[in-house]
Amino acid sequence: MIQTPYYLIDKSKLLINMEKIAHLREASGAKALLALKCFATWGVFDFMADYMDGTTSSSLNEVRLGREKFGKETHAYSVAYADHEIDEVVSHADKIIFNSIGQLTRFAGKADGITRGLRLNPGVSSSTFDLADPARPFSRLGEWDLKKVEPVMEMISGFMIHNNCENGDFALFDEMLGNIEQKFGPLLKTAEWVSLGGGIHFTGEDYPLDIFAERLKRFSGDYGVQVYLEPGEASITRSTTLEVTVLDTLFNGKNLAIVDSSIEAHMLDLLIYRENAKIEPNSGDHRYMICGKSCLAGDIFGEFDFPAKLSIGDRISIQDAAGYTMVKKNWFNGVQMPSIAIRELDGSIRTVREFDYTDFEHSLS
Ligand SMILES: Cc1ncc(COP(=O)(O)O)c(C=O)c1O
C-alpha cells in the first residue's frame, strides 16, 4: 500500500477523455492543445501526446515544460512577458500569442522567426464568477477594440479568444461563438488560425460532441481558419483522485474526521471557489465532515455520507483531483505534499514522485 497522501492518476479514466478529444479532432479538423496551467503532471504526457496536438502555456516555465516533456506543437502565451525572458520563450515555441498590442509591438521583432498572434477579448463570457471571468469590467485579458487591432494585423496571423469557463452547455458555447463572429468577423476573415481557448467541457457525459464538431468545422470553413482548442479541465476531468487516510475522529455536534491532507494545501482551487470536494458514492447512514490537518479553521473538504462509521486508518478517495489542483499544491503548514502515482492500463500502480523534507526546505531559504 502506498503511503497517503497521494494523487492517483488513472490512465483508463484519462483515456476516456483522450478518445473524445481524438474523435473531436477527427470530426472537426480542430487541433487540441493541453493547457498546462490546468494540468502539468508530465508523467502522463507521453500517453496524452498520442491523442492531442501539443500544449499551450501561461509562462516561460510552462512553455519550456511543454516543449521538453510533451513535444509536438507548442504555443506560448502570457499575460505579460518580461524583457529578460522573451528570447527563451521564443526558443521553446512554435507560436507566440501576445496579450496586448503593447506587448506585440514591443516583442514582435524578437519573435519574427515564429508564428505570432494576439489575444482578443469579446467582452462577454460564460462565467458567473467574477474571479474567473475574463470579460469582467476593465479586464486586462486581451484587446477588444477592432480599430486598434487593424493597424497591427500585418504583425500577426491569428488570434486567441478564451471566454468560456466551465461551460458544459453547447447552446451557451454556440452563443459565445456567435458573439465572437459578430464582434470580430472582419478580423477573423483575415486570420489563418483562431484558438478558442479552454473552458469548454466537451468531454462531459452528455455533451453533444458531434454537434460541437460540426459547429467548429463550420466556423473554420466560414472564416478560412485552422481552429485550435486549449482544453485543460476537459482533458483530465474525472481521471485522478487524492488518496487520504483518517488520522482522528471527533464529535463536536457533528461527526468530524481529520485526514492527512489539507484542502488549502492540496486542493486549493476548491477553497478559492468555495466548492466542496467530491467523494463517491457519498451514500450511507454515517455523515462526516471531512477536515484537513492544517491550522486553517475552514480547512474542510465537505460533508459526506459513508456506509459505516469512520475509524482511524480508514482510507478515503477524494474525486477529481487533477485540474488546477496538482499545479497549485503548496507547503502550507509543512503538511506532507502528496506523492504522485499512476495506475497503468493493466491496473498496476507505480509511484512516480515522492516529496520529502528537502523539498520543503528548498521551497524557501
Ligand atoms: C487562455 C486559456 N486557455 C485555456 C485555459 C484552460 O481552461 P480549462 O481548464 O477551463 O479548459 C484557460 C483557463 O483559464 C485559459 O485562460
PDBQT file of the ligand as one rigid body, heavy atoms in Angstrom, charges set to zero:
ROOT
HETATM    1  C1  LIG A 401      -6.131  31.199 -22.300  1.00  0.00    +0.000 C 
HETATM    2  C2  LIG A 401      -6.626  29.955 -21.644  1.00  0.00    +0.000 A 
HETATM    3  N1  LIG A 401      -6.613  28.790 -22.333  1.00  0.00    +0.000 NA
HETATM    4  C3  LIG A 401      -7.037  27.639 -21.784  1.00  0.00    +0.000 A 
HETATM    5  C4  LIG A 401      -7.496  27.592 -20.488  1.00  0.00    +0.000 A 
HETATM    6  C5  LIG A 401      -7.939  26.269 -19.922  1.00  0.00    +0.000 C 
HETATM    7  O1  LIG A 401      -9.239  26.304 -19.454  1.00  0.00    +0.000 OA
HETATM    8  P1  LIG A 401      -9.974  24.990 -18.915  1.00  0.00    +0.000 P 
HETATM    9  O2  LIG A 401      -9.042  24.308 -17.978  1.00  0.00    +0.000 OA
HETATM   10  O3  LIG A 401     -11.172  25.506 -18.207  1.00  0.00    +0.000 OA
HETATM   11  O4  LIG A 401     -10.303  24.166 -20.110  1.00  0.00    +0.000 OA
HETATM   12  C6  LIG A 401      -7.551  28.777 -19.724  1.00  0.00    +0.000 A 
HETATM   13  C7  LIG A 401      -8.039  28.780 -18.345  1.00  0.00    +0.000 C 
HETATM   14  O5  LIG A 401      -8.102  29.743 -17.644  1.00  0.00    +0.000 OA
HETATM   15  C8  LIG A 401      -7.084  29.990 -20.315  1.00  0.00    +0.000 A 
HETATM   16  O6  LIG A 401      -7.080  31.140 -19.626  1.00  0.00    +0.000 OA
ENDROOT
TORSDOF 0
